[in-house]
Amino acid sequence: MKKAAILVLAGLLFITNVFSQSLVWQNDEPKAGEKVSFTYNPVGSPLANEKNIEAVAFCINKTGGSAKEIDLKKTGNTYTGSFVTDTNTLLITMKLSADDKKDVNRNNGYMLAVRDKQGKMQPGTYNAFADQYAGYGNYLYGLDEQPDYAFNYRNQEWKEFPANRVNNMGGYLQALSTKKKKEAEPEILQILDDMVAAGNMNENQYNIAGNWYQRLKQKGKADSLKSEMKTKFPDGSWKKSEKLNLFYAEADPVKKEAILNDYVQSFPPATEDEKTRINYLYSALAGSFAETKPEEKRDFAKFKLYAEKLPMDLRASLYNDISWRLALKDTLLPLSKELSEVATKYARKEMMTPTAKKPALSTAKSWEEQRKDQYAMYADTYGFIMYKLQDYKTAFPYIKEAAVDIKKKKVADYNDRYALLLEKVATPVEVQKELEPLLKENKLGKEGKPVLQRALATNLQSQEKAEVYYASLISSGQEIARKELEKKMINEDASTFKLKNLQGEEVSLASLKGKVVVLDFWATWCGPCKASFPGMQKAIDKYKNNENVVFLFINTWENQETLEKRKKEVSDYITANKYNFNVLYDESPSGESSDYVVVNNYKVSGIPTKFILGKDGKMRFRSVGFGGGDDGLVDEISAMIDMAGK
């Protein structure tokens, strides 16, 4: 019997809606290692009018999986395809796309369980489903997270495969806590007590039980288990963990160096995973020597010493990162050039003739795109450094290759640097020809816009005419941006809350009904969050006289040892940067970073995440991450506020 692509399993009553029939499997209960065939009709989907539809099947197993590129055959409106699953496949999940468009079956995904040789459901299959809905599907093919689905699949795994509970323990308890919050505590405690009472625990079980007892304020039980674990496993992995914690907690690079050398001597890497871990530790140590403060204490000899211990891919990444940061500060530009040149040459070679092995879950096409993107990033860094050194002739080809040839003028940051170089090597007429379309498409940032303005003034021979024409281009770009935002509008209920702010005052979301509210979830450790704050301050300044617009910055996912330390770090950061933010403290009943209430209620999977709520209290926009560019952020937030207020 043929079924729709979403597998409706007996007992999983949380999937009750009838999903799209766009993709139909010829056999809905395939066995691992068998050929799987399907038909796909995109009518009614986002790919309905697309001609170049591509299909990839991800064969998921317990440790990862593989990607199968499928040769689709088209007859009329229907496509057919087939592939052979791996012998260890648990789950098939499909990616259907055409350029930037994708069909994820109304955010349910196209998935199918794969059976064992006897035709039975395999242990780990429900967890594989859960992983897709918990973020893995977003990484692979753009499936939005569905926390309720993820929990119910983990719960199903827990019930149907009791023998697999040891391996499933950590994930299940976290899903249970996220789903039921405080109500889950008695159930979690009972599971932990039963596991401890059964005895014969391995070190991983001791760690899980101890950590959860600590989270649930059972300090006596947590300390007792930790002591028992160390006695039972005197040479266990806990020794490595304790040394690693010392390494990461230490800020002084010389002391970090001593800790790492002791770690390597105490635990010589024997496996590939252990060697990889050591490499990342060397990378962190090298970076510490390059970025220690005050600047006169930086030791680039030590930086190079440890960087040269790394495989070339990690070394190139580190070199690019450090050279970019040096260039931004206009310091040590010759060294910055030297590091960036090494990274860029390596990336170009890998782009053209890779020596690295293709990642298992990448297709040949996606892997090629990954290598191009990496080269574009490194070439952009090198071109920027050469621009700083005023070697415009050398800089321009690298910047053009990154911004135009690879990124196709779609990335505003790259376009800005392209604009800066254009002004140095091209005529004002050529500059206008290149940059005017970018401004109209809203793809030019704060550094590129003045370049175009200067070119317009020269070409029109009038500052006044240039300003009028520039304003018309800006208006065109804003209209395009508005139409794109309209496609992203949502209409969802917003979870209410009452939280204390920096001043100790209680702020209630319900009291703000009738106003447009901007919620910004952030943490002190989150680099992109803090990078977006100058732009957010500009947005606040823009609306400072509008009493119908409110900005709330919800501090969450912090992991300081005490609430007092958290408040001090947050307050000090906001004060030091002179931000005029109304910061609210999200609450965590257990004190754990994964247990914050409001961020979980809003189903936030990564920060920074911003929500714009309309006057009716409904969520109208959700914006995840920060792409860089203060002006672009202000423009986007302003457009969202305007549309949410109507």
Sequence and secondary structure as in RCSB ss.txt:
>XXXX:A:sequence
MKKAAILVLAGLLFITNVFSQSLVWQNDEPKAGEKVSFTYNPVGSPLANEKNIEAVAFCINKTGGSAKEIDLKKT
GNTYTGSFVTDTNTLLITMKLSADDKKDVNRNNGYMLAVRDKQGKMQPGTYNAFADQYAGYGNYLYGLDEQPDYA
FNYRNQEWKEFPANRVNNMGGYLQALSTKKKKEAEPEILQILDDMVAAGNMNENQYNIAGNWYQRLKQKGKADSL
KSEMKTKFPDGSWKKSEKLNLFYAEADPVKKEAILNDYVQSFPPATEDEKTRINYLYSALAGSFAETKPEEKRDF
AKFKLYAEKLPMDLRASLYNDISWRLALKDTLLPLSKELSEVATKYARKEMMTPTAKKPALSTAKSWEEQRKDQY
AMYADTYGFIMYKLQDYKTAFPYIKEAAVDIKKKKVADYNDRYALLLEKVATPVEVQKELEPLLKENKLGKEGKP
VLQRALATNLQSQEKAEVYYASLISSGQEIARKELEKKMINEDASTFKLKNLQGEEVSLASLKGKVVVLDFWATW
CGPCKASFPGMQKAIDKYKNNENVVFLFINTWENQETLEKRKKEVSDYITANKYNFNVLYDESPSGESSDYVVVN
NYKVSGIPTKFILGKDGKMRFRSVGFGGGDDGLVDEISAMIDMAGK
>XXXX:A:secstr
   BSS   TT TT  S    SEEES SS BTT EEEEEE  TTSTTTT SS EEEEEEE SS EEEEEE  EEE
TTEEEEEEE  TT  EEEEEEEETTEEE TTTT  EEE B TTS   TTHHHHHHHIIIIIHHHHH     HHHH
HHHHHHHHHH GGGHHHHHHHHHHHHHHHHGGGGHHHHHHHHHHHHHH    HHHHHHHHHHHHHTT HHHHHHH
HHHHHHH TTSTHHHHHHHHHHHH   HHHHHHHHHHHHHHS   SHHHHHHHHHHHHHHHHHHHH SSGGG  H
HHHHHHHTTS HHHHHHHHHHHHHHHHHTT SHHHHHHHHHHHHHHHHHHHHS  S   TT  HHHHHHHHHHHH
HHHHHHHHHHHHHTT HHHHHHHHHIIIIIITTT  HHHHHHHHHHHHHHS HHHHHHHHHHHHHTT   TTHHH
HHHHHHHHHHT HHHHHHHHHHHHHHHHHHHHHHHHHH   EE    EEEBTTS EEESGGGTTSEEEEEEE TT
 HHHHHHHHHHHHHHHHTTT TTEEEEEEE S   SSHHHHHHHHHHHHHHTT    EEE   TTS GGG HHHH
HTT  SSSEEEEE TTSEEEEEEES  S HHHHHHHHHHHHHHHT 
